[in-house]
Amino acid sequence: MSSLYVLIPLGLGLLALAIWAFFWAVGSGQFDDLDTPGWSVLIDDDPPPASKADTLPPAHPPDPESPR
C-alpha cells in the first residue's frame, strides 16, 4: 500500500511529461510534413558518375579562324 504513494505521483508525473513532450513536438513543427521523409528514400537524385570521356579535353581544339 505504501508503494502506491510513490507510484501514483510518479505515474502522473510521467503522464504530464509525455503530454508536455507531445505539445512541444506539435508546436515546434515535428508533425508538419509526414510524407516527404518517406518519399525521399525512394527518390534517387544522385547524378550519374562522370565517364573519362566527359572529363578529357577535346583531342583537337576548334580553330578560332575557321568559319562556322
mmJSON file of the N, C-alpha and C atoms, coordinates in Angstrom:
{"data_MODEL":{"atom_site":{
"group_PDB":["ATOM","ATOM","ATOM","ATOM","ATOM","ATOM","ATOM","ATOM","ATOM","ATOM","ATOM","ATOM","ATOM","ATOM","ATOM","ATOM","ATOM","ATOM","ATOM","ATOM","ATOM","ATOM","ATOM","ATOM","ATOM","ATOM","ATOM","ATOM","ATOM","ATOM","ATOM","ATOM","ATOM","ATOM","ATOM","ATOM","ATOM","ATOM","ATOM","ATOM","ATOM","ATOM","ATOM","ATOM","ATOM","ATOM","ATOM","ATOM","ATOM","ATOM","ATOM","ATOM","ATOM","ATOM","ATOM","ATOM","ATOM","ATOM","ATOM","ATOM","ATOM","ATOM","ATOM","ATOM","ATOM","ATOM","ATOM","ATOM","ATOM","ATOM","ATOM","ATOM","ATOM","ATOM","ATOM","ATOM","ATOM","ATOM","ATOM","ATOM","ATOM","ATOM","ATOM","ATOM","ATOM","ATOM","ATOM","ATOM","ATOM","ATOM","ATOM","ATOM","ATOM","ATOM","ATOM","ATOM","ATOM","ATOM","ATOM","ATOM","ATOM","ATOM","ATOM","ATOM","ATOM","ATOM","ATOM","ATOM","ATOM","ATOM","ATOM","ATOM","ATOM","ATOM","ATOM","ATOM","ATOM","ATOM","ATOM","ATOM","ATOM","ATOM","ATOM","ATOM","ATOM","ATOM","ATOM","ATOM","ATOM","ATOM","ATOM","ATOM","ATOM","ATOM","ATOM","ATOM","ATOM","ATOM","ATOM","ATOM","ATOM","ATOM","ATOM","ATOM","ATOM","ATOM","ATOM","ATOM","ATOM","ATOM","ATOM","ATOM","ATOM","ATOM","ATOM","ATOM","ATOM","ATOM","ATOM","ATOM","ATOM","ATOM","ATOM","ATOM","ATOM","ATOM","ATOM","ATOM","ATOM","ATOM","ATOM","ATOM","ATOM","ATOM","ATOM","ATOM","ATOM","ATOM","ATOM","ATOM","ATOM","ATOM","ATOM","ATOM","ATOM","ATOM","ATOM","ATOM","ATOM","ATOM","ATOM","ATOM","ATOM","ATOM","ATOM","ATOM","ATOM","ATOM","ATOM","ATOM","ATOM","ATOM","ATOM","ATOM"],
"id":[1,2,3,4,5,6,7,8,9,10,11,12,13,14,15,16,17,18,19,20,21,22,23,24,25,26,27,28,29,30,31,32,33,34,35,36,37,38,39,40,41,42,43,44,45,46,47,48,49,50,51,52,53,54,55,56,57,58,59,60,61,62,63,64,65,66,67,68,69,70,71,72,73,74,75,76,77,78,79,80,81,82,83,84,85,86,87,88,89,90,91,92,93,94,95,96,97,98,99,100,101,102,103,104,105,106,107,108,109,110,111,112,113,114,115,116,117,118,119,120,121,122,123,124,125,126,127,128,129,130,131,132,133,134,135,136,137,138,139,140,141,142,143,144,145,146,147,148,149,150,151,152,153,154,155,156,157,158,159,160,161,162,163,164,165,166,167,168,169,170,171,172,173,174,175,176,177,178,179,180,181,182,183,184,185,186,187,188,189,190,191,192,193,194,195,196,197,198,199,200,201,202,203,204],
"type_symbol":["N","C","C","N","C","C","N","C","C","N","C","C","N","C","C","N","C","C","N","C","C","N","C","C","N","C","C","N","C","C","N","C","C","N","C","C","N","C","C","N","C","C","N","C","C","N","C","C","N","C","C","N","C","C","N","C","C","N","C","C","N","C","C","N","C","C","N","C","C","N","C","C","N","C","C","N","C","C","N","C","C","N","C","C","N","C","C","N","C","C","N","C","C","N","C","C","N","C","C","N","C","C","N","C","C","N","C","C","N","C","C","N","C","C","N","C","C","N","C","C","N","C","C","N","C","C","N","C","C","N","C","C","N","C","C","N","C","C","N","C","C","N","C","C","N","C","C","N","C","C","N","C","C","N","C","C","N","C","C","N","C","C","N","C","C","N","C","C","N","C","C","N","C","C","N","C","C","N","C","C","N","C","C","N","C","C","N","C","C","N","C","C","N","C","C","N","C","C","N","C","C","N","C","C"],
"label_atom_id":["N","CA","C","N","CA","C","N","CA","C","N","CA","C","N","CA","C","N","CA","C","N","CA","C","N","CA","C","N","CA","C","N","CA","C","N","CA","C","N","CA","C","N","CA","C","N","CA","C","N","CA","C","N","CA","C","N","CA","C","N","CA","C","N","CA","C","N","CA","C","N","CA","C","N","CA","C","N","CA","C","N","CA","C","N","CA","C","N","CA","C","N","CA","C","N","CA","C","N","CA","C","N","CA","C","N","CA","C","N","CA","C","N","CA","C","N","CA","C","N","CA","C","N","CA","C","N","CA","C","N","CA","C","N","CA","C","N","CA","C","N","CA","C","N","CA","C","N","CA","C","N","CA","C","N","CA","C","N","CA","C","N","CA","C","N","CA","C","N","CA","C","N","CA","C","N","CA","C","N","CA","C","N","CA","C","N","CA","C","N","CA","C","N","CA","C","N","CA","C","N","CA","C","N","CA","C","N","CA","C","N","CA","C","N","CA","C","N","CA","C","N","CA","C","N","CA","C","N","CA","C","N","CA","C","N","CA","C"],
"label_alt_id":[null,null,null,null,null,null,null,null,null,null,null,null,null,null,null,null,null,null,null,null,null,null,null,null,null,null,null,null,null,null,null,null,null,null,null,null,null,null,null,null,null,null,null,null,null,null,null,null,null,null,null,null,null,null,null,null,null,null,null,null,null,null,null,null,null,null,null,null,null,null,null,null,null,null,null,null,null,null,null,null,null,null,null,null,null,null,null,null,null,null,null,null,null,null,null,null,null,null,null,null,null,null,null,null,null,null,null,null,null,null,null,null,null,null,null,null,null,null,null,null,null,null,null,null,null,null,null,null,null,null,null,null,null,null,null,null,null,null,null,null,null,null,null,null,null,null,null,null,null,null,null,null,null,null,null,null,null,null,null,null,null,null,null,null,null,null,null,null,null,null,null,null,null,null,null,null,null,null,null,null,null,null,null,null,null,null,null,null,null,null,null,null,null,null,null,null,null,null,null,null,null,null,null,null],
"label_comp_id":["MET","MET","MET","SER","SER","SER","SER","SER","SER","LEU","LEU","LEU","TYR","TYR","TYR","VAL","VAL","VAL","LEU","LEU","LEU","ILE","ILE","ILE","PRO","PRO","PRO","LEU","LEU","LEU","GLY","GLY","GLY","LEU","LEU","LEU","GLY","GLY","GLY","LEU","LEU","LEU","LEU","LEU","LEU","ALA","ALA","ALA","LEU","LEU","LEU","ALA","ALA","ALA","ILE","ILE","ILE","TRP","TRP","TRP","ALA","ALA","ALA","PHE","PHE","PHE","PHE","PHE","PHE","TRP","TRP","TRP","ALA","ALA","ALA","VAL","VAL","VAL","GLY","GLY","GLY","SER","SER","SER","GLY","GLY","GLY","GLN","GLN","GLN","PHE","PHE","PHE","ASP","ASP","ASP","ASP","ASP","ASP","LEU","LEU","LEU","ASP","ASP","ASP","THR","THR","THR","PRO","PRO","PRO","GLY","GLY","GLY","TRP","TRP","TRP","SER","SER","SER","VAL","VAL","VAL","LEU","LEU","LEU","ILE","ILE","ILE","ASP","ASP","ASP","ASP","ASP","ASP","ASP","ASP","ASP","PRO","PRO","PRO","PRO","PRO","PRO","PRO","PRO","PRO","ALA","ALA","ALA","SER","SER","SER","LYS","LYS","LYS","ALA","ALA","ALA","ASP","ASP","ASP","THR","THR","THR","LEU","LEU","LEU","PRO","PRO","PRO","PRO","PRO","PRO","ALA","ALA","ALA","HIS","HIS","HIS","PRO","PRO","PRO","PRO","PRO","PRO","ASP","ASP","ASP","PRO","PRO","PRO","GLU","GLU","GLU","SER","SER","SER","PRO","PRO","PRO","ARG","ARG","ARG"],
"label_asym_id":["A","A","A","A","A","A","A","A","A","A","A","A","A","A","A","A","A","A","A","A","A","A","A","A","A","A","A","A","A","A","A","A","A","A","A","A","A","A","A","A","A","A","A","A","A","A","A","A","A","A","A","A","A","A","A","A","A","A","A","A","A","A","A","A","A","A","A","A","A","A","A","A","A","A","A","A","A","A","A","A","A","A","A","A","A","A","A","A","A","A","A","A","A","A","A","A","A","A","A","A","A","A","A","A","A","A","A","A","A","A","A","A","A","A","A","A","A","A","A","A","A","A","A","A","A","A","A","A","A","A","A","A","A","A","A","A","A","A","A","A","A","A","A","A","A","A","A","A","A","A","A","A","A","A","A","A","A","A","A","A","A","A","A","A","A","A","A","A","A","A","A","A","A","A","A","A","A","A","A","A","A","A","A","A","A","A","A","A","A","A","A","A","A","A","A","A","A","A","A","A","A","A","A","A"],
"label_entity_id":["1","1","1","1","1","1","1","1","1","1","1","1","1","1","1","1","1","1","1","1","1","1","1","1","1","1","1","1","1","1","1","1","1","1","1","1","1","1","1","1","1","1","1","1","1","1","1","1","1","1","1","1","1","1","1","1","1","1","1","1","1","1","1","1","1","1","1","1","1","1","1","1","1","1","1","1","1","1","1","1","1","1","1","1","1","1","1","1","1","1","1","1","1","1","1","1","1","1","1","1","1","1","1","1","1","1","1","1","1","1","1","1","1","1","1","1","1","1","1","1","1","1","1","1","1","1","1","1","1","1","1","1","1","1","1","1","1","1","1","1","1","1","1","1","1","1","1","1","1","1","1","1","1","1","1","1","1","1","1","1","1","1","1","1","1","1","1","1","1","1","1","1","1","1","1","1","1","1","1","1","1","1","1","1","1","1","1","1","1","1","1","1","1","1","1","1","1","1","1","1","1","1","1","1"],
"label_seq_id":[1,1,1,2,2,2,3,3,3,4,4,4,5,5,5,6,6,6,7,7,7,8,8,8,9,9,9,10,10,10,11,11,11,12,12,12,13,13,13,14,14,14,15,15,15,16,16,16,17,17,17,18,18,18,19,19,19,20,20,20,21,21,21,22,22,22,23,23,23,24,24,24,25,25,25,26,26,26,27,27,27,28,28,28,29,29,29,30,30,30,31,31,31,32,32,32,33,33,33,34,34,34,35,35,35,36,36,36,37,37,37,38,38,38,39,39,39,40,40,40,41,41,41,42,42,42,43,43,43,44,44,44,45,45,45,46,46,46,47,47,47,48,48,48,49,49,49,50,50,50,51,51,51,52,52,52,53,53,53,54,54,54,55,55,55,56,56,56,57,57,57,58,58,58,59,59,59,60,60,60,61,61,61,62,62,62,63,63,63,64,64,64,65,65,65,66,66,66,67,67,67,68,68,68],
"pdbx_PDB_ins_code":[null,null,null,null,null,null,null,null,null,null,null,null,null,null,null,null,null,null,null,null,null,null,null,null,null,null,null,null,null,null,null,null,null,null,null,null,null,null,null,null,null,null,null,null,null,null,null,null,null,null,null,null,null,null,null,null,null,null,null,null,null,null,null,null,null,null,null,null,null,null,null,null,null,null,null,null,null,null,null,null,null,null,null,null,null,null,null,null,null,null,null,null,null,null,null,null,null,null,null,null,null,null,null,null,null,null,null,null,null,null,null,null,null,null,null,null,null,null,null,null,null,null,null,null,null,null,null,null,null,null,null,null,null,null,null,null,null,null,null,null,null,null,null,null,null,null,null,null,null,null,null,null,null,null,null,null,null,null,null,null,null,null,null,null,null,null,null,null,null,null,null,null,null,null,null,null,null,null,null,null,null,null,null,null,null,null,null,null,null,null,null,null,null,null,null,null,null,null,null,null,null,null,null,null],
"Cartn_x":[0.821,0.0,0.87,1.958,2.815,3.521,3.664,4.288,3.382,2.063,1.149,1.37,1.821,2.091,3.259,4.084,5.209,4.848,4.182,3.92,2.874,1.844,0.805,1.362,2.058,2.641,3.692,4.447,5.432,4.739,3.668,2.91,2.281,1.731,1.145,2.217,3.384,4.488,4.937,5.017,5.393,4.324,3.056,1.964,2.052,2.298,2.43,3.628,4.722,5.897,5.595,4.86,4.506,3.583,2.626,1.724,2.503,3.412,4.236,5.093,5.691,6.543,5.73,4.5,3.645,3.322,2.905,2.561,3.794,4.949,6.18,6.493,6.324,6.618,5.663,4.395,3.43,3.754,4.079,4.383,5.66,6.632,7.896,7.9,6.765,6.656,7.137,7.237,7.723,6.74,5.468,4.453,3.914,4.611,4.113,4.104,5.163,5.265,5.67,4.697,4.977,5.243,4.932,5.06,6.411,6.984,8.211,9.395,9.651,10.795,10.677,9.474,9.307,9.586,9.183,9.416,10.869,11.559,12.94,13.855,13.469,14.255,14.13,12.953,12.705,13.212,13.34,13.763,15.29,15.829,17.279,17.735,18.291,18.726,20.231,20.907,22.35,22.653,23.582,23.939,24.731,24.624,25.396,26.887,27.707,29.154,29.678,30.595,31.166,32.122,32.031,32.952,34.237,35.255,36.527,36.364,35.465,35.261,34.7,33.946,33.379,34.429,35.456,36.437,37.672,37.902,39.078,38.849,39.902,39.75,39.609,39.06,38.926,40.302,40.356,41.626,42.187,41.345,41.765,40.898,41.475,40.657,40.153,39.003,38.477,39.363,39.478,40.285,39.47,39.976,39.179,38.997,39.828,39.723,38.839,38.381,37.568,36.145,35.525,34.138,33.168,32.128,31.138,29.938],
"Cartn_y":[-1.186,0.0,1.258,1.229,2.415,2.657,1.591,1.786,2.603,2.559,3.361,4.853,5.232,6.643,7.159,6.259,6.638,6.452,5.337,5.0,5.906,6.296,7.14,8.523,9.222,10.513,10.356,9.263,9.02,8.816,8.046,7.83,9.108,9.913,11.187,12.147,12.104,12.935,12.521,11.218,10.733,11.068,10.989,11.356,12.838,13.676,15.111,15.387,14.672,14.829,14.407,13.322,12.855,13.854,14.41,15.401,16.658,17.103,18.268,18.007,16.817,16.485,16.462,15.96,15.93,17.344,18.201,19.563,20.346,20.07,20.704,20.278,18.981,18.481,19.081,19.195,19.8,21.278,21.965,23.393,23.701,22.806,23.06,22.534,21.991,21.581,20.179,19.32,17.966,17.135,17.488,16.712,17.451,18.468,19.25,18.449,17.739,17.015,15.578,14.687,13.288,12.445,12.961,12.158,12.305,13.486,13.724,12.875,12.689,11.854,10.417,9.899,8.547,8.477,9.509,9.522,9.837,10.561,10.932,9.714,8.633,7.404,6.802,6.946,6.332,7.171,8.468,9.354,9.365,8.986,8.927,10.155,11.125,12.362,12.408,11.304,11.302,11.412,12.286,12.373,11.132,10.752,9.586,9.902,8.908,9.169,9.596,10.532,11.033,10.001,9.824,8.896,9.647,8.911,9.545,10.426,10.056,10.854,12.227,12.323,13.609,14.52,13.948,14.762,15.093,14.396,14.659,15.887,16.67,17.794,17.257,18.039,17.553,17.301,16.328,15.956,17.103,17.778,18.902,20.096,21.121,22.291,22.961,23.56,24.195,25.364,25.52,26.602,27.892,28.933,30.16,30.91,30.641,31.357,30.639,29.44,28.696,29.254,29.309,29.804,28.79,29.294,28.396,28.243],
"Cartn_z":[0.0,0.0,0.0,0.707,0.759,-0.584,-1.39,-2.699,-3.623,-3.384,-4.195,-3.985,-2.797,-2.531,-3.382,-3.838,-4.695,-6.166,-6.488,-7.883,-8.534,-7.808,-8.404,-8.76,-7.88,-8.301,-9.405,-9.353,-10.401,-11.748,-11.765,-12.999,-13.522,-12.622,-13.041,-13.564,-12.965,-13.45,-14.845,-15.078,-16.409,-17.442,-17.038,-17.94,-18.3,-17.318,-17.579,-18.489,-18.287,-19.14,-20.58,-20.758,-22.1,-22.797,-22.067,-22.662,-23.045,-22.174,-22.496,-23.736,-23.834,-24.981,-26.272,-26.207,-27.393,-27.862,-26.951,-27.344,-27.782,-27.21,-27.671,-29.104,-29.406,-30.751,-31.776,-31.423,-32.343,-32.539,-31.479,-31.569,-32.326,-32.301,-32.993,-34.423,-34.885,-36.283,-36.582,-35.61,-35.851,-36.676,-36.655,-37.362,-38.58,-39.072,-40.199,-41.497,-41.807,-43.07,-42.781,-42.823,-42.51,-43.751,-44.959,-46.171,-46.856,-46.876,-47.632,-47.17,-45.867,-45.493,-46.011,-46.1,-46.633,-48.122,-48.86,-50.299,-50.631,-49.77,-50.08,-50.157,-49.516,-49.602,-50.996,-51.611,-52.908,-54.072,-53.886,-54.963,-55.007,-56.157,-56.312,-57.082,-56.394,-57.025,-57.265,-57.085,-57.292,-58.785,-59.178,-60.598,-61.008,-62.266,-62.708,-62.65,-62.401,-62.335,-63.707,-63.716,-64.965,-65.544,-66.854,-67.512,-67.865,-68.284,-68.642,-69.874,-70.776,-71.982,-71.632,-70.561,-70.161,-69.533,-68.951,-68.235,-69.068,-70.172,-71.007,-71.882,-72.143,-73.077,-74.501,-75.416,-76.797,-77.413,-78.322,-78.939,-79.776,-80.538,-81.368,-81.004,-80.393,-80.063,-81.338,-81.296,-82.517,-82.944,-84.24,-84.802,-84.736,-84.05,-83.92,-85.235,-86.247,-87.516,-88.522,-88.218,-89.181,-89.204,-90.399,-90.486,-89.887,-89.349,-88.721,-89.581],
"occupancy":[1.0,1.0,1.0,1.0,1.0,1.0,1.0,1.0,1.0,1.0,1.0,1.0,1.0,1.0,1.0,1.0,1.0,1.0,1.0,1.0,1.0,1.0,1.0,1.0,1.0,1.0,1.0,1.0,1.0,1.0,1.0,1.0,1.0,1.0,1.0,1.0,1.0,1.0,1.0,1.0,1.0,1.0,1.0,1.0,1.0,1.0,1.0,1.0,1.0,1.0,1.0,1.0,1.0,1.0,1.0,1.0,1.0,1.0,1.0,1.0,1.0,1.0,1.0,1.0,1.0,1.0,1.0,1.0,1.0,1.0,1.0,1.0,1.0,1.0,1.0,1.0,1.0,1.0,1.0,1.0,1.0,1.0,1.0,1.0,1.0,1.0,1.0,1.0,1.0,1.0,1.0,1.0,1.0,1.0,1.0,1.0,1.0,1.0,1.0,1.0,1.0,1.0,1.0,1.0,1.0,1.0,1.0,1.0,1.0,1.0,1.0,1.0,1.0,1.0,1.0,1.0,1.0,1.0,1.0,1.0,1.0,1.0,1.0,1.0,1.0,1.0,1.0,1.0,1.0,1.0,1.0,1.0,1.0,1.0,1.0,1.0,1.0,1.0,1.0,1.0,1.0,1.0,1.0,1.0,1.0,1.0,1.0,1.0,1.0,1.0,1.0,1.0,1.0,1.0,1.0,1.0,1.0,1.0,1.0,1.0,1.0,1.0,1.0,1.0,1.0,1.0,1.0,1.0,1.0,1.0,1.0,1.0,1.0,1.0,1.0,1.0,1.0,1.0,1.0,1.0,1.0,1.0,1.0,1.0,1.0,1.0,1.0,1.0,1.0,1.0,1.0,1.0,1.0,1.0,1.0,1.0,1.0,1.0,1.0,1.0,1.0,1.0,1.0,1.0],
"B_iso_or_equiv":[0.0,0.0,0.0,0.0,0.0,0.0,0.0,0.0,0.0,0.0,0.0,0.0,0.0,0.0,0.0,0.0,0.0,0.0,0.0,0.0,0.0,0.0,0.0,0.0,0.0,0.0,0.0,0.0,0.0,0.0,0.0,0.0,0.0,0.0,0.0,0.0,0.0,0.0,0.0,0.0,0.0,0.0,0.0,0.0,0.0,0.0,0.0,0.0,0.0,0.0,0.0,0.0,0.0,0.0,0.0,0.0,0.0,0.0,0.0,0.0,0.0,0.0,0.0,0.0,0.0,0.0,0.0,0.0,0.0,0.0,0.0,0.0,0.0,0.0,0.0,0.0,0.0,0.0,0.0,0.0,0.0,0.0,0.0,0.0,0.0,0.0,0.0,0.0,0.0,0.0,0.0,0.0,0.0,0.0,0.0,0.0,0.0,0.0,0.0,0.0,0.0,0.0,0.0,0.0,0.0,0.0,0.0,0.0,0.0,0.0,0.0,0.0,0.0,0.0,0.0,0.0,0.0,0.0,0.0,0.0,0.0,0.0,0.0,0.0,0.0,0.0,0.0,0.0,0.0,0.0,0.0,0.0,0.0,0.0,0.0,0.0,0.0,0.0,0.0,0.0,0.0,0.0,0.0,0.0,0.0,0.0,0.0,0.0,0.0,0.0,0.0,0.0,0.0,0.0,0.0,0.0,0.0,0.0,0.0,0.0,0.0,0.0,0.0,0.0,0.0,0.0,0.0,0.0,0.0,0.0,0.0,0.0,0.0,0.0,0.0,0.0,0.0,0.0,0.0,0.0,0.0,0.0,0.0,0.0,0.0,0.0,0.0,0.0,0.0,0.0,0.0,0.0,0.0,0.0,0.0,0.0,0.0,0.0,0.0,0.0,0.0,0.0,0.0,0.0],
"pdbx_formal_charge":[null,null,null,null,null,null,null,null,null,null,null,null,null,null,null,null,null,null,null,null,null,null,null,null,null,null,null,null,null,null,null,null,null,null,null,null,null,null,null,null,null,null,null,null,null,null,null,null,null,null,null,null,null,null,null,null,null,null,null,null,null,null,null,null,null,null,null,null,null,null,null,null,null,null,null,null,null,null,null,null,null,null,null,null,null,null,null,null,null,null,null,null,null,null,null,null,null,null,null,null,null,null,null,null,null,null,null,null,null,null,null,null,null,null,null,null,null,null,null,null,null,null,null,null,null,null,null,null,null,null,null,null,null,null,null,null,null,null,null,null,null,null,null,null,null,null,null,null,null,null,null,null,null,null,null,null,null,null,null,null,null,null,null,null,null,null,null,null,null,null,null,null,null,null,null,null,null,null,null,null,null,null,null,null,null,null,null,null,null,null,null,null,null,null,null,null,null,null,null,null,null,null,null,null],
"auth_seq_id":[1,1,1,2,2,2,3,3,3,4,4,4,5,5,5,6,6,6,7,7,7,8,8,8,9,9,9,10,10,10,11,11,11,12,12,12,13,13,13,14,14,14,15,15,15,16,16,16,17,17,17,18,18,18,19,19,19,20,20,20,21,21,21,22,22,22,23,23,23,24,24,24,25,25,25,26,26,26,27,27,27,28,28,28,29,29,29,30,30,30,31,31,31,32,32,32,33,33,33,34,34,34,35,35,35,36,36,36,37,37,37,38,38,38,39,39,39,40,40,40,41,41,41,42,42,42,43,43,43,44,44,44,45,45,45,46,46,46,47,47,47,48,48,48,49,49,49,50,50,50,51,51,51,52,52,52,53,53,53,54,54,54,55,55,55,56,56,56,57,57,57,58,58,58,59,59,59,60,60,60,61,61,61,62,62,62,63,63,63,64,64,64,65,65,65,66,66,66,67,67,67,68,68,68],
"auth_comp_id":["MET","MET","MET","SER","SER","SER","SER","SER","SER","LEU","LEU","LEU","TYR","TYR","TYR","VAL","VAL","VAL","LEU","LEU","LEU","ILE","ILE","ILE","PRO","PRO","PRO","LEU","LEU","LEU","GLY","GLY","GLY","LEU","LEU","LEU","GLY","GLY","GLY","LEU","LEU","LEU","LEU","LEU","LEU","ALA","ALA","ALA","LEU","LEU","LEU","ALA","ALA","ALA","ILE","ILE","ILE","TRP","TRP","TRP","ALA","ALA","ALA","PHE","PHE","PHE","PHE","PHE","PHE","TRP","TRP","TRP","ALA","ALA","ALA","VAL","VAL","VAL","GLY","GLY","GLY","SER","SER","SER","GLY","GLY","GLY","GLN","GLN","GLN","PHE","PHE","PHE","ASP","ASP","ASP","ASP","ASP","ASP","LEU","LEU","LEU","ASP","ASP","ASP","THR","THR","THR","PRO","PRO","PRO","GLY","GLY","GLY","TRP","TRP","TRP","SER","SER","SER","VAL","VAL","VAL","LEU","LEU","LEU","ILE","ILE","ILE","ASP","ASP","ASP","ASP","ASP","ASP","ASP","ASP","ASP","PRO","PRO","PRO","PRO","PRO","PRO","PRO","PRO","PRO","ALA","ALA","ALA","SER","SER","SER","LYS","LYS","LYS","ALA","ALA","ALA","ASP","ASP","ASP","THR","THR","THR","LEU","LEU","LEU","PRO","PRO","PRO","PRO","PRO","PRO","ALA","ALA","ALA","HIS","HIS","HIS","PRO","PRO","PRO","PRO","PRO","PRO","ASP","ASP","ASP","PRO","PRO","PRO","GLU","GLU","GLU","SER","SER","SER","PRO","PRO","PRO","ARG","ARG","ARG"],
"auth_asym_id":["A","A","A","A","A","A","A","A","A","A","A","A","A","A","A","A","A","A","A","A","A","A","A","A","A","A","A","A","A","A","A","A","A","A","A","A","A","A","A","A","A","A","A","A","A","A","A","A","A","A","A","A","A","A","A","A","A","A","A","A","A","A","A","A","A","A","A","A","A","A","A","A","A","A","A","A","A","A","A","A","A","A","A","A","A","A","A","A","A","A","A","A","A","A","A","A","A","A","A","A","A","A","A","A","A","A","A","A","A","A","A","A","A","A","A","A","A","A","A","A","A","A","A","A","A","A","A","A","A","A","A","A","A","A","A","A","A","A","A","A","A","A","A","A","A","A","A","A","A","A","A","A","A","A","A","A","A","A","A","A","A","A","A","A","A","A","A","A","A","A","A","A","A","A","A","A","A","A","A","A","A","A","A","A","A","A","A","A","A","A","A","A","A","A","A","A","A","A","A","A","A","A","A","A"],
"auth_atom_id":["N","CA","C","N","CA","C","N","CA","C","N","CA","C","N","CA","C","N","CA","C","N","CA","C","N","CA","C","N","CA","C","N","CA","C","N","CA","C","N","CA","C","N","CA","C","N","CA","C","N","CA","C","N","CA","C","N","CA","C","N","CA","C","N","CA","C","N","CA","C","N","CA","C","N","CA","C","N","CA","C","N","CA","C","N","CA","C","N","CA","C","N","CA","C","N","CA","C","N","CA","C","N","CA","C","N","CA","C","N","CA","C","N","CA","C","N","CA","C","N","CA","C","N","CA","C","N","CA","C","N","CA","C","N","CA","C","N","CA","C","N","CA","C","N","CA","C","N","CA","C","N","CA","C","N","CA","C","N","CA","C","N","CA","C","N","CA","C","N","CA","C","N","CA","C","N","CA","C","N","CA","C","N","CA","C","N","CA","C","N","CA","C","N","CA","C","N","CA","C","N","CA","C","N","CA","C","N","CA","C","N","CA","C","N","CA","C","N","CA","C","N","CA","C","N","CA","C","N","CA","C","N","CA","C","N","CA","C"],
"pdbx_PDB_model_num":[1,1,1,1,1,1,1,1,1,1,1,1,1,1,1,1,1,1,1,1,1,1,1,1,1,1,1,1,1,1,1,1,1,1,1,1,1,1,1,1,1,1,1,1,1,1,1,1,1,1,1,1,1,1,1,1,1,1,1,1,1,1,1,1,1,1,1,1,1,1,1,1,1,1,1,1,1,1,1,1,1,1,1,1,1,1,1,1,1,1,1,1,1,1,1,1,1,1,1,1,1,1,1,1,1,1,1,1,1,1,1,1,1,1,1,1,1,1,1,1,1,1,1,1,1,1,1,1,1,1,1,1,1,1,1,1,1,1,1,1,1,1,1,1,1,1,1,1,1,1,1,1,1,1,1,1,1,1,1,1,1,1,1,1,1,1,1,1,1,1,1,1,1,1,1,1,1,1,1,1,1,1,1,1,1,1,1,1,1,1,1,1,1,1,1,1,1,1,1,1,1,1,1,1]
}}}
